[in-house]
Amino acid sequence: MTFENQTIVITGAAGNLGSTVAMAFHEAGARVILVDATQAFLDGRFPDSDPRLIKVAVDLLDRDALTASFGEIQSKYGGIDALCAIAGGFHMGETVHETPAENWDLMHNLNVRTLLNSAAAAVPHMIERGTGKIVTIGANAALKGVPGMGGYCASKSTVMRITESMAGELRDKSINVNCVMPSIIDTPVNRADMPDADPALWVAPSDLASVIMFLCSGEARAIHGALIPVVGLS
């Protein structure tokens, strides 16, 4: 796949999955807009200067600031061809009735509000251009409620329902909205948290990136509202 002359926006770009997806698009010729919370975080993950890697430090929970940033991207680069809404987070441990309000808010903010704000900032530009791709990150675990993971499952399930709603709303505007549902992703954090597990059974970030890239390509133009499990051998 090639993404020459395309502008791909990646939220959560400084994270483990986001950075892998960013570099995969970069290698495929895209101009990649790296969106994350702080410049220091972005510089730490992408220390080198590259004209096709554009760092944008903005709070994804600040809709007005994000909308302004996406407007600048639209004006400077001629449009947003794809939005990979990768920003998110994970928390588990408490039962539902023992989960503090701040942890419900944490999961909603990281997984749902970041997506809602990103969509609000990007979709009007895509509608204006008459084309676009959006890929969201659900979770295979969120297909049902899991003990000790109520907040996470609820937030990722919401992401998946939002994806389906947006797909139905935007398909006749030539905008594709789809979701990938990974199981455990092979990241340094997960290896540290689960030292006795076999990471060979998990999903490699590069494999997940390949699916995301396909959904952002012209080959996926007939796919709308798909929830695609990407589970490796787990």
Steps between C-alpha positions, in 0.01 A plus 500: 500500500612852428383820663705746296371859528247402766466663841439253782412627848586271791385580852697345783795499261763486772363177649620152415231425244471856372871529425502166319205602286660839433823350375315246285315781322820700473674208333206478258560858390240689705525834669427405861354743754612382843247613761561457870467689826845657537792602283739323737314172457510537121868602495587205721340254259598681178831675573603558140379774268313375194282714272246216467467455877317803637464522877188662643482532878138555605268385777256253343252581776493866391261493204552865405879468496482175305259649246735795450797266450315287246392815318863602467586155365220528246616843386869419484489153344181509297294256702497202733489174306476274803459525875637216711345562842747296703515704821360304792582323821445197721408454864373200691484352847184616674157345492234722347353603834844580641629699202554863603330767293837634391589165341174491306580852385857398414389221269229713340737791445790298359297269277177682415548875530828495308317329214197728513717812498720367219194416291346842563824661382565280196165398352384844379819530293448152356139581410616819329750302291259216434736226617675360806581199713465463876630206700423459869643265762251277678586190701422134453448478877220758475273269302366410844547617855805359678529482882732766632499686168161671505622851428732393220245269336229764521718768343629281218150368432393862467780558248370209296140626504619850406692348209189326371290815537753716319537244223127515432497878511799554270499216249299693242757779528780265387646483850584156638493445876622167637641351818770251589459290814836377628549252778822544701751709308867409538635815665773554760234596755301180448815289519591665829148462641468134392849351533376139503295530181623402154511817285535285188124443535423872505450746215812665365450878459629473144230245414231725643650790305464301178126455558458867583685598183278274291190668644647838404575388144292517187463122510271540803260744332209252523546433874284702738441443871710185528624383839804294410653264761880505493593244763812315388511162671343619825 
